[in-house]
Amino acid sequence: MALASLATLLILAGYAALCAISPFGPCRKCAGTGLRKLTKPVKVCRRCRGNRHRLRVGRRLLNTGRAIHRDGTRPHRSAHH
């Protein structure tokens, strides 16, 4: 049980490091090509819009957490000082 918990923590720490070092990963829908071949016409991938990369899920969670923390801790500036 402890070994499984340690392995899970190591995997999560590795993924967190990957998200910090490389926040963008290849698009899973087009396999990083930016194009989709469904039939004869080749179209731009709708998911990545042809950019070939998308923001990783872990990085999106980190950005959302930072935004929530920032909005909840900093006082709002008003027009009257």
Backbone as XML, in Angstrom:
<?xml version="1.0"?>
<chain id="A" units="angstrom">
  <residue number="1" name="MET">
    <atom name="N" x="0.829" y="-1.198" z="0.000"/>
    <atom name="CA" x="0.000" y="0.000" z="0.000"/>
    <atom name="C" x="0.865" y="1.251" z="0.000"/>
  </residue>
  <residue number="2" name="ALA">
    <atom name="N" x="1.895" y="1.263" z="0.825"/>
    <atom name="CA" x="2.772" y="2.426" z="0.892"/>
    <atom name="C" x="3.563" y="2.586" z="-0.407"/>
  </residue>
  <residue number="3" name="LEU">
    <atom name="N" x="3.921" y="1.468" z="-0.998"/>
    <atom name="CA" x="4.669" y="1.509" z="-2.252"/>
    <atom name="C" x="3.806" y="2.072" z="-3.378"/>
  </residue>
  <residue number="4" name="ALA">
    <atom name="N" x="2.533" y="1.716" z="-3.401"/>
    <atom name="CA" x="1.618" y="2.236" z="-4.410"/>
    <atom name="C" x="1.414" y="3.741" z="-4.213"/>
  </residue>
  <residue number="5" name="SER">
    <atom name="N" x="1.305" y="4.170" z="-2.963"/>
    <atom name="CA" x="1.149" y="5.603" z="-2.685"/>
    <atom name="C" x="2.395" y="6.376" z="-3.102"/>
  </residue>
  <residue number="6" name="LEU">
    <atom name="N" x="3.558" y="5.821" z="-2.825"/>
    <atom name="CA" x="4.807" y="6.465" z="-3.213"/>
    <atom name="C" x="4.931" y="6.551" z="-4.732"/>
  </residue>
  <residue number="7" name="ALA">
    <atom name="N" x="4.551" y="5.487" z="-5.417"/>
    <atom name="CA" x="4.605" y="5.488" z="-6.882"/>
    <atom name="C" x="3.660" y="6.530" z="-7.458"/>
  </residue>
  <residue number="8" name="THR">
    <atom name="N" x="2.465" y="6.645" z="-6.888"/>
    <atom name="CA" x="1.495" y="7.646" z="-7.341"/>
    <atom name="C" x="2.033" y="9.054" z="-7.126"/>
  </residue>
  <residue number="9" name="LEU">
    <atom name="N" x="2.624" y="9.303" z="-5.975"/>
    <atom name="CA" x="3.191" y="10.623" z="-5.693"/>
    <atom name="C" x="4.345" y="10.957" z="-6.641"/>
  </residue>
  <residue number="10" name="LEU">
    <atom name="N" x="5.171" y="9.971" z="-6.947"/>
    <atom name="CA" x="6.272" y="10.200" z="-7.886"/>
    <atom name="C" x="5.759" y="10.503" z="-9.294"/>
  </residue>
  <residue number="11" name="ILE">
    <atom name="N" x="4.730" y="9.799" z="-9.714"/>
    <atom name="CA" x="4.144" y="10.048" z="-11.034"/>
    <atom name="C" x="3.534" y="11.445" z="-11.086"/>
  </residue>
  <residue number="12" name="LEU">
    <atom name="N" x="2.805" y="11.828" z="-10.048"/>
    <atom name="CA" x="2.203" y="13.166" z="-10.010"/>
    <atom name="C" x="3.273" y="14.260" z="-9.967"/>
  </residue>
  <residue number="13" name="ALA">
    <atom name="N" x="4.335" y="14.038" z="-9.223"/>
    <atom name="CA" x="5.423" y="15.012" z="-9.164"/>
    <atom name="C" x="6.109" y="15.141" z="-10.526"/>
  </residue>
  <residue number="14" name="GLY">
    <atom name="N" x="6.276" y="14.023" z="-11.210"/>
    <atom name="CA" x="6.867" y="14.058" z="-12.546"/>
    <atom name="C" x="5.990" y="14.801" z="-13.530"/>
  </residue>
  <residue number="15" name="TYR">
    <atom name="N" x="4.678" y="14.577" z="-13.458"/>
    <atom name="CA" x="3.759" y="15.281" z="-14.360"/>
    <atom name="C" x="3.726" y="16.777" z="-14.041"/>
  </residue>
  <residue number="16" name="ALA">
    <atom name="N" x="3.772" y="17.137" z="-12.761"/>
    <atom name="CA" x="3.800" y="18.545" z="-12.375"/>
    <atom name="C" x="5.068" y="19.218" z="-12.904"/>
  </residue>
  <residue number="17" name="ALA">
    <atom name="N" x="6.195" y="18.515" z="-12.834"/>
    <atom name="CA" x="7.443" y="19.064" z="-13.374"/>
    <atom name="C" x="7.351" y="19.216" z="-14.896"/>
  </residue>
  <residue number="18" name="LEU">
    <atom name="N" x="6.751" y="18.249" z="-15.557"/>
    <atom name="CA" x="6.578" y="18.334" z="-17.008"/>
    <atom name="C" x="5.709" y="19.523" z="-17.384"/>
  </residue>
  <residue number="19" name="CYS">
    <atom name="N" x="4.633" y="19.753" z="-16.632"/>
    <atom name="CA" x="3.750" y="20.890" z="-16.908"/>
    <atom name="C" x="4.454" y="22.217" z="-16.654"/>
  </residue>
  <residue number="20" name="ALA">
    <atom name="N" x="5.358" y="22.252" z="-15.684"/>
    <atom name="CA" x="6.085" y="23.483" z="-15.398"/>
    <atom name="C" x="7.142" y="23.759" z="-16.466"/>
  </residue>
  <residue number="21" name="ILE">
    <atom name="N" x="7.810" y="22.705" z="-16.928"/>
    <atom name="CA" x="8.882" y="22.876" z="-17.915"/>
    <atom name="C" x="8.319" y="23.069" z="-19.315"/>
  </residue>
  <residue number="22" name="SER">
    <atom name="N" x="7.333" y="22.257" z="-19.683"/>
    <atom name="CA" x="6.765" y="22.296" z="-21.028"/>
    <atom name="C" x="5.242" y="22.355" z="-20.929"/>
  </residue>
  <residue number="23" name="PRO">
    <atom name="N" x="4.659" y="23.565" z="-20.826"/>
    <atom name="CA" x="3.217" y="23.663" z="-20.611"/>
    <atom name="C" x="2.375" y="23.218" z="-21.802"/>
  </residue>
  <residue number="24" name="PHE">
    <atom name="N" x="2.938" y="23.198" z="-22.991"/>
    <atom name="CA" x="2.192" y="22.799" z="-24.177"/>
    <atom name="C" x="2.615" y="21.409" z="-24.627"/>
  </residue>
  <residue number="25" name="GLY">
    <atom name="N" x="1.625" y="20.584" z="-24.956"/>
    <atom name="CA" x="1.880" y="19.241" z="-25.452"/>
    <atom name="C" x="1.288" y="19.088" z="-26.832"/>
  </residue>
  <residue number="26" name="PRO">
    <atom name="N" x="1.644" y="18.030" z="-27.541"/>
    <atom name="CA" x="1.093" y="17.836" z="-28.880"/>
    <atom name="C" x="-0.410" y="17.569" z="-28.816"/>
  </residue>
  <residue number="27" name="CYS">
    <atom name="N" x="-1.119" y="18.042" z="-29.798"/>
    <atom name="CA" x="-2.558" y="17.829" z="-29.877"/>
    <atom name="C" x="-2.824" y="16.336" z="-30.053"/>
  </residue>
  <residue number="28" name="ARG">
    <atom name="N" x="-3.732" y="15.800" z="-29.259"/>
    <atom name="CA" x="-4.037" y="14.369" z="-29.338"/>
    <atom name="C" x="-4.932" y="14.047" z="-30.520"/>
  </residue>
  <residue number="29" name="LYS">
    <atom name="N" x="-5.721" y="14.995" z="-30.966"/>
    <atom name="CA" x="-6.665" y="14.728" z="-32.051"/>
    <atom name="C" x="-5.945" y="14.566" z="-33.386"/>
  </residue>
  <residue number="30" name="CYS">
    <atom name="N" x="-4.970" y="15.434" z="-33.648"/>
    <atom name="CA" x="-4.273" y="15.385" z="-34.938"/>
    <atom name="C" x="-2.861" y="14.816" z="-34.796"/>
  </residue>
  <residue number="31" name="ALA">
    <atom name="N" x="-2.494" y="14.355" z="-33.617"/>
    <atom name="CA" x="-1.162" y="13.801" z="-33.335"/>
    <atom name="C" x="-0.057" y="14.812" z="-33.591"/>
  </residue>
  <residue number="32" name="GLY">
    <atom name="N" x="-0.355" y="16.093" z="-33.387"/>
    <atom name="CA" x="0.650" y="17.138" z="-33.521"/>
    <atom name="C" x="0.942" y="17.566" z="-34.946"/>
  </residue>
  <residue number="33" name="THR">
    <atom name="N" x="0.086" y="17.201" z="-35.896"/>
    <atom name="CA" x="0.320" y="17.608" z="-37.286"/>
    <atom name="C" x="-0.389" y="18.904" z="-37.626"/>
  </residue>
  <residue number="34" name="GLY">
    <atom name="N" x="-1.482" y="19.212" z="-36.938"/>
    <atom name="CA" x="-2.255" y="20.415" z="-37.225"/>
    <atom name="C" x="-3.294" y="20.192" z="-38.303"/>
  </residue>
  <residue number="35" name="LEU">
    <atom name="N" x="-3.303" y="19.011" z="-38.895"/>
    <atom name="CA" x="-4.237" y="18.703" z="-39.974"/>
    <atom name="C" x="-5.014" y="17.436" z="-39.664"/>
  </residue>
  <residue number="36" name="ARG">
    <atom name="N" x="-6.237" y="17.371" z="-40.171"/>
    <atom name="CA" x="-7.070" y="16.181" z="-40.005"/>
    <atom name="C" x="-7.443" y="15.650" z="-41.381"/>
  </residue>
  <residue number="37" name="LYS">
    <atom name="N" x="-7.189" y="14.374" z="-41.603"/>
    <atom name="CA" x="-7.590" y="13.736" z="-42.849"/>
    <atom name="C" x="-8.771" y="12.829" z="-42.545"/>
  </residue>
  <residue number="38" name="LEU">
    <atom name="N" x="-9.959" y="13.288" z="-42.832"/>
    <atom name="CA" x="-11.139" y="12.469" z="-42.592"/>
    <atom name="C" x="-11.461" y="11.662" z="-43.841"/>
  </residue>
  <residue number="39" name="THR">
    <atom name="N" x="-11.569" y="12.341" z="-44.946"/>
    <atom name="CA" x="-11.782" y="11.676" z="-46.236"/>
    <atom name="C" x="-10.815" y="12.311" z="-47.222"/>
  </residue>
  <residue number="40" name="LYS">
    <atom name="N" x="-11.287" y="12.756" z="-48.344"/>
    <atom name="CA" x="-10.380" y="13.356" z="-49.322"/>
    <atom name="C" x="-9.894" y="14.752" z="-48.917"/>
  </residue>
  <residue number="41" name="PRO">
    <atom name="N" x="-10.777" y="15.668" z="-48.480"/>
    <atom name="CA" x="-10.254" y="16.988" z="-48.144"/>
    <atom name="C" x="-9.478" y="16.969" z="-46.826"/>
  </residue>
  <residue number="42" name="VAL">
    <atom name="N" x="-8.324" y="17.574" z="-46.824"/>
    <atom name="CA" x="-7.522" y="17.705" z="-45.607"/>
    <atom name="C" x="-7.916" y="19.032" z="-44.963"/>
  </residue>
  <residue number="43" name="LYS">
    <atom name="N" x="-8.299" y="18.971" z="-43.695"/>
    <atom name="CA" x="-8.770" y="20.169" z="-42.995"/>
    <atom name="C" x="-7.868" y="20.489" z="-41.816"/>
  </residue>
  <residue number="44" name="VAL">
    <atom name="N" x="-7.910" y="21.733" z="-41.406"/>
    <atom name="CA" x="-7.169" y="22.169" z="-40.225"/>
    <atom name="C" x="-7.858" y="21.573" z="-38.999"/>
  </residue>
  <residue number="45" name="CYS">
    <atom name="N" x="-7.066" y="21.091" z="-38.077"/>
    <atom name="CA" x="-7.594" y="20.486" z="-36.849"/>
    <atom name="C" x="-8.402" y="21.522" z="-36.071"/>
  </residue>
  <residue number="46" name="ARG">
    <atom name="N" x="-9.631" y="21.158" z="-35.709"/>
    <atom name="CA" x="-10.484" y="22.095" z="-34.971"/>
    <atom name="C" x="-10.051" y="22.242" z="-33.523"/>
  </residue>
  <residue number="47" name="ARG">
    <atom name="N" x="-9.474" y="21.202" z="-32.964"/>
    <atom name="CA" x="-9.111" y="21.244" z="-31.548"/>
    <atom name="C" x="-7.942" y="22.192" z="-31.294"/>
  </residue>
  <residue number="48" name="CYS">
    <atom name="N" x="-6.887" y="22.092" z="-32.102"/>
    <atom name="CA" x="-5.714" y="22.950" z="-31.887"/>
    <atom name="C" x="-5.676" y="24.128" z="-32.861"/>
  </residue>
  <residue number="49" name="ARG">
    <atom name="N" x="-6.638" y="24.186" z="-33.778"/>
    <atom name="CA" x="-6.725" y="25.243" z="-34.799"/>
    <atom name="C" x="-5.461" y="25.333" z="-35.642"/>
  </residue>
  <residue number="50" name="GLY">
    <atom name="N" x="-4.823" y="24.190" z="-35.873"/>
    <atom name="CA" x="-3.637" y="24.143" z="-36.720"/>
    <atom name="C" x="-2.342" y="24.514" z="-36.029"/>
  </residue>
  <residue number="51" name="ASN">
    <atom name="N" x="-2.385" y="24.807" z="-34.733"/>
    <atom name="CA" x="-1.175" y="25.199" z="-33.997"/>
    <atom name="C" x="-0.314" y="24.007" z="-33.601"/>
  </residue>
  <residue number="52" name="ARG">
    <atom name="N" x="-0.860" y="22.812" z="-33.689"/>
    <atom name="CA" x="-0.176" y="21.550" z="-33.400"/>
    <atom name="C" x="0.040" y="21.294" z="-31.913"/>
  </residue>
  <residue number="53" name="HIS">
    <atom name="N" x="-0.186" y="22.271" z="-31.052"/>
    <atom name="CA" x="0.022" y="22.088" z="-29.613"/>
    <atom name="C" x="-1.185" y="22.607" z="-28.849"/>
  </residue>
  <residue number="54" name="ARG">
    <atom name="N" x="-1.419" y="22.002" z="-27.692"/>
    <atom name="CA" x="-2.484" y="22.441" z="-26.799"/>
    <atom name="C" x="-1.936" y="22.523" z="-25.376"/>
  </residue>
  <residue number="55" name="LEU">
    <atom name="N" x="-2.563" y="23.349" z="-24.570"/>
    <atom name="CA" x="-2.157" y="23.495" z="-23.177"/>
    <atom name="C" x="-2.478" y="22.206" z="-22.421"/>
  </residue>
  <residue number="56" name="ARG">
    <atom name="N" x="-1.519" y="21.693" z="-21.674"/>
    <atom name="CA" x="-1.709" y="20.452" z="-20.932"/>
    <atom name="C" x="-2.767" y="20.636" z="-19.842"/>
  </residue>
  <residue number="57" name="VAL">
    <atom name="N" x="-3.449" y="19.568" z="-19.487"/>
    <atom name="CA" x="-4.503" y="19.613" z="-18.472"/>
    <atom name="C" x="-3.929" y="20.074" z="-17.133"/>
  </residue>
  <residue number="58" name="GLY">
    <atom name="N" x="-2.777" y="19.558" z="-16.760"/>
    <atom name="CA" x="-2.163" y="19.946" z="-15.493"/>
    <atom name="C" x="-1.815" y="21.428" z="-15.448"/>
  </residue>
  <residue number="59" name="ARG">
    <atom name="N" x="-1.347" y="21.965" z="-16.556"/>
    <atom name="CA" x="-1.014" y="23.390" z="-16.609"/>
    <atom name="C" x="-2.278" y="24.234" z="-16.541"/>
  </residue>
  <residue number="60" name="ARG">
    <atom name="N" x="-3.350" y="23.759" z="-17.173"/>
    <atom name="CA" x="-4.625" y="24.479" z="-17.108"/>
    <atom name="C" x="-5.135" y="24.514" z="-15.672"/>
  </residue>
  <residue number="61" name="LEU">
    <atom name="N" x="-4.995" y="23.399" z="-14.937"/>
    <atom name="CA" x="-5.392" y="23.374" z="-13.529"/>
    <atom name="C" x="-4.532" y="24.317" z="-12.692"/>
  </residue>
  <residue number="62" name="LEU">
    <atom name="N" x="-3.235" y="24.352" z="-12.968"/>
    <atom name="CA" x="-2.338" y="25.250" z="-12.241"/>
    <atom name="C" x="-2.705" y="26.713" z="-12.506"/>
  </residue>
  <residue number="63" name="ASN">
    <atom name="N" x="-2.971" y="27.061" z="-13.759"/>
    <atom name="CA" x="-3.350" y="28.434" z="-14.093"/>
    <atom name="C" x="-4.664" y="28.827" z="-13.430"/>
  </residue>
  <residue number="64" name="THR">
    <atom name="N" x="-5.638" y="27.905" z="-13.402"/>
    <atom name="CA" x="-6.920" y="28.191" z="-12.762"/>
    <atom name="C" x="-6.739" y="28.375" z="-11.258"/>
  </residue>
  <residue number="65" name="GLY">
    <atom name="N" x="-5.937" y="27.534" z="-10.637"/>
    <atom name="CA" x="-5.669" y="27.670" z="-9.205"/>
    <atom name="C" x="-4.990" y="28.984" z="-8.867"/>
  </residue>
  <residue number="66" name="ARG">
    <atom name="N" x="-4.045" y="29.378" z="-9.702"/>
    <atom name="CA" x="-3.374" y="30.667" z="-9.481"/>
    <atom name="C" x="-4.336" y="31.833" z="-9.619"/>
  </residue>
  <residue number="67" name="ALA">
    <atom name="N" x="-5.231" y="31.768" z="-10.608"/>
    <atom name="CA" x="-6.201" y="32.845" z="-10.816"/>
    <atom name="C" x="-7.166" y="32.936" z="-9.640"/>
  </residue>
  <residue number="68" name="ILE">
    <atom name="N" x="-7.626" y="31.802" z="-9.138"/>
    <atom name="CA" x="-8.531" y="31.803" z="-7.985"/>
    <atom name="C" x="-7.823" y="32.373" z="-6.759"/>
  </residue>
  <residue number="69" name="HIS">
    <atom name="N" x="-6.580" y="31.983" z="-6.541"/>
    <atom name="CA" x="-5.819" y="32.502" z="-5.395"/>
    <atom name="C" x="-5.593" y="34.006" z="-5.540"/>
  </residue>
  <residue number="70" name="ARG">
    <atom name="N" x="-5.212" y="34.453" z="-6.731"/>
    <atom name="CA" x="-4.964" y="35.874" z="-6.965"/>
    <atom name="C" x="-6.238" y="36.695" z="-6.749"/>
  </residue>
  <residue number="71" name="ASP">
    <atom name="N" x="-7.369" y="36.215" z="-7.278"/>
    <atom name="CA" x="-8.624" y="36.954" z="-7.138"/>
    <atom name="C" x="-9.123" y="36.970" z="-5.697"/>
  </residue>
  <residue number="72" name="GLY">
    <atom name="N" x="-8.791" y="35.946" z="-4.936"/>
    <atom name="CA" x="-9.284" y="35.866" z="-3.568"/>
    <atom name="C" x="-8.403" y="36.537" z="-2.543"/>
  </residue>
  <residue number="73" name="THR">
    <atom name="N" x="-7.165" y="36.874" z="-2.875"/>
    <atom name="CA" x="-6.259" y="37.427" z="-1.878"/>
    <atom name="C" x="-5.898" y="38.879" z="-2.098"/>
  </residue>
  <residue number="74" name="ARG">
    <atom name="N" x="-5.970" y="39.343" z="-3.295"/>
    <atom name="CA" x="-5.585" y="40.739" z="-3.546"/>
    <atom name="C" x="-6.807" y="41.646" z="-3.424"/>
  </residue>
  <residue number="75" name="PRO">
    <atom name="N" x="-6.646" y="42.758" z="-2.716"/>
    <atom name="CA" x="-7.777" y="43.673" z="-2.595"/>
    <atom name="C" x="-8.047" y="44.361" z="-3.932"/>
  </residue>
  <residue number="76" name="HIS">
    <atom name="N" x="-9.320" y="44.622" z="-4.180"/>
    <atom name="CA" x="-9.693" y="45.298" z="-5.416"/>
    <atom name="C" x="-9.452" y="46.793" z="-5.247"/>
  </residue>
  <residue number="77" name="ARG">
    <atom name="N" x="-8.926" y="47.399" z="-6.306"/>
    <atom name="CA" x="-8.713" y="48.852" z="-6.254"/>
    <atom name="C" x="-10.001" y="49.554" z="-6.614"/>
  </residue>
  <residue number="78" name="SER">
    <atom name="N" x="-10.329" y="50.550" z="-5.862"/>
    <atom name="CA" x="-11.533" y="51.322" z="-6.158"/>
    <atom name="C" x="-11.139" y="52.678" z="-6.716"/>
  </residue>
  <residue number="79" name="ALA">
    <atom name="N" x="-12.098" y="53.397" z="-7.247"/>
    <atom name="CA" x="-11.845" y="54.707" z="-7.816"/>
    <atom name="C" x="-11.498" y="55.718" z="-6.730"/>
  </residue>
  <residue number="80" name="HIS">
    <atom name="N" x="-11.979" y="55.477" z="-5.508"/>
    <atom name="CA" x="-11.717" y="56.389" z="-4.395"/>
    <atom name="C" x="-10.551" y="55.839" z="-3.575"/>
  </residue>
  <residue number="81" name="HIS">
    <atom name="N" x="-9.546" y="56.641" z="-3.390"/>
    <atom name="CA" x="-8.355" y="56.194" z="-2.635"/>
    <atom name="C" x="-8.529" y="56.479" z="-1.198"/>
  </residue>
</chain>
